[in-house]
Amino acid sequence: MGLLKGIDPLLTADVLHILRSMGHGDKLCICDCNFPAAQVATNSTSKKHVILTVTLPEALDAICSVFPLDFFEEKQAVYMGPQEGVEMPPAGVEVVSLMKEVIMKNCGGDATIDKMERFSFYEEAKSCFAVIQCLERRPYGNVILWKGCVGPDGLDLKP
């Protein structure tokens, strides 16, 4: 395996191929180790299920370093939240907070990141381009990103 300059080594050839194959408006699911990733990926556009052996914040940091978000949409990302009547556990609050920090750091502080109820999230994930699963063990470590365009300045294109 050869490394590339300026590219996070977590971005394997499989991950880079998925990211480059996606067009603007396509969605990417990045999920924790307990998510039914293999089953959900069978319904995805590419049928691809890739595993990264790191936490969600580490996987997101690598992916968001090259992945533009779609700022022409109402939201750029959604994360899984519990169903009605269930409280988010402290470890879930922690991983969601870190996830938001990583997205804001890489894609601008004006990204909109909404919560989506657990079962709705499963359905939304089935319509993603691909599923990248990480070894995140904290609950609710699942996010869907909308791919945007890279602008002339090399950053996420914004209206």
C-alpha positions as CSV (number, residue, x, y, z in Angstrom):
1,M,0.0,0.0,0.0
2,G,1.5,3.3,-1.0
3,L,0.7,6.6,0.6
4,L,0.0,9.9,-1.1
5,K,1.1,13.3,-0.1
6,G,-1.6,15.5,1.4
7,I,-4.1,12.6,1.6
8,D,-5.0,11.2,5.0
9,P,-3.8,7.6,5.1
10,L,-7.2,6.5,6.4
11,L,-8.5,7.3,2.9
12,T,-7.9,3.9,1.3
13,A,-8.2,3.3,-2.4
14,D,-11.8,1.9,-1.8
15,V,-12.9,5.0,0.1
16,L,-11.3,7.4,-2.4
17,H,-13.0,5.6,-5.2
18,I,-16.4,5.9,-3.5
19,L,-15.9,9.6,-2.8
20,R,-14.7,10.4,-6.3
21,S,-17.6,8.3,-7.9
22,M,-20.2,10.3,-6.0
23,G,-21.8,13.3,-7.7
24,H,-23.3,16.4,-6.0
25,G,-26.5,15.5,-4.2
26,D,-25.4,12.0,-3.5
27,K,-25.4,10.9,0.2
28,L,-22.8,9.0,2.1
29,C,-23.5,7.1,5.3
30,I,-20.7,6.8,7.9
31,C,-21.8,4.5,10.7
32,D,-20.7,2.9,13.9
33,C,-19.8,-0.8,14.5
34,N,-23.4,-1.7,15.6
35,F,-25.1,-0.3,12.6
36,P,-26.5,-2.9,10.1
37,A,-24.1,-1.6,7.5
38,A,-23.8,-4.7,5.3
39,Q,-27.6,-5.0,5.1
40,V,-28.1,-1.3,4.4
41,A,-25.3,-1.3,1.8
42,T,-27.2,-3.9,-0.3
43,N,-29.8,-1.2,-0.8
44,S,-27.3,1.6,-1.5
45,T,-26.7,3.0,-5.0
46,S,-23.2,1.4,-5.3
47,K,-23.8,-1.6,-3.0
48,K,-20.4,-0.7,-1.4
49,H,-19.7,-1.4,2.3
50,V,-16.2,-0.3,3.4
51,I,-14.8,-0.7,6.9
52,L,-12.4,1.7,8.5
53,T,-10.8,0.6,11.8
54,V,-11.0,3.9,13.6
55,T,-13.6,5.9,15.6
56,L,-16.3,8.0,14.0
57,P,-14.5,11.4,14.6
58,E,-11.3,10.0,13.0
59,A,-13.1,8.6,10.0
60,L,-15.1,11.8,9.5
61,D,-12.0,14.0,9.9
62,A,-10.3,12.0,7.0
63,I,-13.4,12.0,4.8
64,C,-14.3,15.6,5.4
65,S,-10.8,16.7,4.5
66,V,-11.6,16.0,0.9
67,F,-15.4,15.7,0.8
68,P,-17.4,18.9,-0.1
69,L,-20.8,19.3,1.5
70,D,-23.9,20.5,-0.4
71,F,-24.6,24.0,0.8
72,F,-27.3,24.4,-1.8
73,E,-29.5,22.1,0.3
74,E,-31.3,22.9,3.5
75,K,-29.0,20.7,5.6
76,Q,-25.6,19.2,4.9
77,A,-25.7,16.3,7.3
78,V,-28.0,14.4,9.6
79,Y,-27.1,12.2,12.5
80,M,-29.0,9.4,14.1
81,G,-31.0,10.3,17.3
82,P,-33.1,8.0,19.5
83,Q,-36.7,7.3,18.8
84,E,-39.4,9.3,20.7
85,G,-39.5,8.6,24.4
86,V,-35.8,7.4,24.5
87,E,-33.1,9.7,25.9
88,M,-29.7,10.0,24.2
89,P,-27.2,8.3,26.5
90,P,-24.1,10.4,27.6
91,A,-21.7,8.5,25.3
92,G,-24.1,9.3,22.4
93,V,-24.1,13.0,23.3
94,E,-20.3,12.8,23.4
95,V,-19.9,11.2,19.9
96,V,-22.5,13.6,18.3
97,S,-20.7,16.6,19.8
98,L,-17.4,15.4,18.4
99,M,-19.0,14.6,15.0
100,K,-20.3,18.2,14.8
101,E,-16.9,19.6,15.7
102,V,-15.2,17.7,13.0
103,I,-17.7,18.6,10.3
104,M,-17.5,22.3,11.3
105,K,-13.7,22.3,11.3
106,N,-13.4,20.8,7.8
107,C,-16.4,22.2,6.1
108,G,-17.1,25.6,7.6
109,G,-18.9,26.7,10.7
110,D,-22.1,27.3,8.8
111,A,-23.0,23.7,8.1
112,T,-26.5,22.6,9.2
113,I,-26.4,19.3,10.9
114,D,-29.9,17.9,12.0
115,K,-31.0,15.0,14.1
116,M,-33.0,12.3,12.5
117,E,-35.0,9.7,14.4
118,R,-33.4,6.3,14.5
119,F,-35.8,4.3,12.3
120,S,-36.1,7.2,9.8
121,F,-32.3,7.2,9.7
122,Y,-32.2,3.5,8.7
123,E,-34.5,4.2,5.8
124,E,-32.6,7.3,4.7
125,A,-29.3,5.3,4.8
126,K,-30.7,2.8,2.3
127,S,-30.8,5.6,-0.3
128,C,-27.1,6.6,0.2
129,F,-24.5,6.0,-2.4
130,A,-22.4,3.8,-0.1
131,V,-21.9,2.9,3.5
132,I,-18.6,3.4,5.4
133,Q,-18.5,1.6,8.7
134,C,-16.1,2.5,11.4
135,L,-15.3,0.9,14.8
136,E,-17.1,3.6,16.8
137,R,-18.5,1.9,19.9
138,R,-20.4,4.8,21.3
139,P,-24.1,4.7,20.5
140,Y,-25.6,6.9,17.8
141,G,-22.3,7.3,16.1
142,N,-24.0,7.5,12.7
143,V,-24.1,10.3,10.2
144,I,-25.2,10.9,6.6
145,L,-23.4,13.6,4.5
146,W,-24.8,15.2,1.3
147,K,-22.0,15.7,-1.3
148,G,-21.7,19.1,-2.8
149,C,-19.3,20.7,-5.3
150,V,-15.7,21.9,-5.0
151,G,-15.7,25.6,-5.9
152,P,-13.0,27.5,-7.9
153,D,-11.2,28.3,-4.7
154,G,-10.9,24.6,-3.8
155,L,-13.4,24.8,-1.0
156,D,-17.0,23.7,-0.6
157,L,-19.1,25.7,-3.1
158,K,-21.6,27.9,-1.4
159,P,-24.5,30.0,-2.8
